[in-house]
C-alpha cells in the first residue's frame, strides 16, 4: 500500500546452494542420529518440537528456506481480502523463489488457527521442486494435501486460511524460531517419522562423519544383541566390545 509504514514482504538473502554430497549423505541418516551427533558437538536445540509428519514413512533432507509469520497489526497488515492480499505477501514470494530440493521451514508459533498452506500452495511448491515443508503451525485442505504426496510436518489441521486469524506472512529467507529451534536460511534439515532436525551447515560434514561410524556400530550391536549378547556390553560399546566391533568392521570392509 502507498501509505504503508513498513515495506512488506521483508526478504533476506537467498542462501547458497548446498554441496549435493552433504544433502545426499544426510538423506541416508535418521533425524535421531543427526540430533544426537549435533548434541555431542554441543549443539543442543536442533529438534523442531511440535510438527509431526502428516503421513508415516516420510523422509526428507535438504536446504532450509524460511518463512516467518508475525502477529497481525491492522495498520500494517491484516487478513482482509484473503488470497488477494496474501498473493503480495512473503507466503507467495517464497513459493515463487523455491528451488528444487528446498525444505521450507515456517515460523507460525504453533498457532492452531493459522492454516499456513492449503491444497493449491502445496501443489505449486511441489511443482517447483520443493522437497518438503516443516511448519510450526497448521495446514488446511488436509485430505487433498495428503494426496499430493509431498512430505509435510505440521502441528495439525485447521479450516482457516493463512492470514484469517492472528498471524500474517511477514518475511522470508530470514532467521526463524520454529518449535524452539533456530533455523537459518541455508542450514540443512533432516526430517522423518521422529520429527524434524535443523543441521547447521558448518556442522553437516562432522555430523556425517560421526553418523557413519555410529550407524555401523549400531548394526553390529543389533546383531550381537539378537544373538543373545548383553545390552550392557553392546549398547553402547565397551572398550572390549569396541575392539570386537573394529575387527568385525575390518572383515566387512575386506569382503
N, C-alpha and C positions, 0 to 999 in steps of 0.2 A: 504494500500500500504506500501511496505517496507520503502520508503523514506518519508512517511507522517510526517508532522511536528506537528500533533495533532492527538491523538488517538480517533477515532470515531467508534461507537457512544458513546457519553457521557451518562452514566447511573447513576441515583440516586438510593436511597434505596427503595425497594419495600415497600409501606405503609402497615401497619397492616390492617387486615380485620375489617370493622366496626361492631358495635353492630347491629345485624339484626333488633332489635326493633326500632332503630333510623331510619334505611332505610325505614322500613315499615311505621313508623309514618310520615316521610317526604313524602312518596308516596301519602299520603292522603291530603296533603295541597297544595295550589297553589304556583306558583313561586311568585306571587304578595304578598301573605301572608308572605312567607319566607323573601322576600326582606324588607317588612315593619317592621317585627319583629326584623330583624337584624339592621335596621336603628334606631329603638327605643333603641337598645343596644349600639348605637354609631358606628356600622359597616356600613359604608355608600356606599362603592363602591363594590357592590356584583353582580350587573346586568351585564351580558355579552352583551355589546352593539354591534349590528350588525347581528349576526347569527339569522336566522328565521327558523322555522320548515319547512321541505320540504313538509309536509302534515299536514292538520289540524287535531286536536284531539290527537296529540302525547302527551305523558306524561311519564316522567322518573324520578327516584330518585336512586342515587347510589354513590358508592365510586369513587372519582376522580382519574383517572390515567392521566398522561400528556405526550404530545408530543410537542417538541419545534422545529420549523423551524428557521433557521438562514440564513442571506444573503450568497449567494454563493461567494466563492473566489477560483478561479480556481486552485491555487497552493495547495489548501487543499481539496476541494470537488466541483464537478460540476455535472450537469445532463447528461453528455455524457454517452451513454450506456443504458439509460433509466432503465428498470426494473433490468437489470443485475448489475447495480451499486446500485440501490435502495434496492435490497434484502439484502445488507450488512449495511444498514443504520438504524437509530433509528425507522424509519417507520415500517420496517419488524420486528425488535426486539420487539417493544412494542406490536405488534399484537400477536407475539408468546407468550408473557407473560401475556396477558389479562386473567383475571379470571371471572367467572360468576358474573354478577351483576355490573361490572365496567362500568363507564361512561368515555369515552376518551375525554379529553379536550385539544384542539390543538391551539397553538400559531402560527398564519400564517400572522399576521399584516393586516388582511383584504385584502390580495392580490387577485386581480381579475384574475391573470394569473397562480395561483398555484392550480392544482387540487389535493388536499391532499389525496383524496380517490376516488376509482372507484369501479366498479361492483365487481371484484374479491376480493378486500380487504375488502369491506363491507360484502360480504358473509362470508368470513373467520372470521371476527370479530364476526358476529352473531353466527356462528357455535361454536366459543369458549365460548359463553355465554355472550358476551358483551351486556350491556343493552341499550346503546345509545352513540352517538357521538355529541359533540359540537365543531365546528371548526370555528375559526375566519378567514375564508378563503373559498375556493370553493371546489366543488366536480365535478367529471365528470361522464359520463355514466348515466345521471340523470334518463332517463326512466327505465333502468334496476335497478338502485339503489332504485328507488321509489317502484319497485315491490318486493324488498326483505322484506319490512315491518319493517325495523329497524328504530327506532326514531332517526332522524338526524336534527341538527340545523346547517345551514351554511349561508354564505353570498350570495350564488348563485351557478351557474354552469359555467364550462369552459371546452373547449376541451383539455386543457393541462394536462399532467401527473405531478406528484408531484414535480419533480426537473427540469422541462422543462424551467422554467422562471428564476426568480431571487432568489429563496429560495432553501434550501436543508434541509432534515430531519437530525437534528443535535443531539438531546438529548431526553431522556425520563425519566419519574419519577423524574423530576426536577421542581422547581417553574417556572410557565409561566405567562405571561401577555396576557390576552385574552379579547378582547373587552373592554379594560380599567379596567378590574378587575384582581386581583391577585388570581391565583389558585395554591394551594399546593397539592402535592400527598397526598392522604388520606383525603382531605376535602370531603365534600359531595356536590352533585349537584342536584338541582331540576329544571326541565325544562318542559314547557308546551306551550300552544299557545301564552302566553305573552312573552316567551323567557326563557333564562337560568339564574339561580342564583347560585352563589357559596356560600355554607354554611360552615363556618369554623367548623371543627369537634368539637372543645371545646365549641362551642355555640349551637350545634344542639339540645341538651336537653332543653335549655332555649327557643329556638325557638318553639319547640313542645309544651311546657307548655303554652307559650303565645298564640300560634296559636289555641289551643283547646278552650280557652275562647273566643278569637276573632271570630272564625268561628261560635261558638254557639250564641254569642250575635248578630252577623250579621243575622243569621236565624231568631232570634226573631225580629230584627228591620225590616227585609224584610217583615215579615208577618204583622207587625203593619203598615208599610207604604202602603202595598197593601190594608189594611183595611181603609186607609184614614188618618193615623197619619201624623203629621207634620215632615218634614225632619229634621228641627232644633231640634226636640225633640228626634228623634230616630237614627240620624246618624251625629256624634257619640252620644252615650248616654249621657244624662244629669244626675246629681245626682238623680233626681226624677225617670227618666226612667230606670236608672241603678237599683234602688231598685225594680222597677216593673219587670225588667228582672230577678233579683235574685229570686223573688217569682215565676216567670214563670219557671225558671230552676229547682227550688225545686220540683215543681209539675211534671215536665217532668221526673226528676230522680226518683221520687217515683212511677211512673206508671210502 
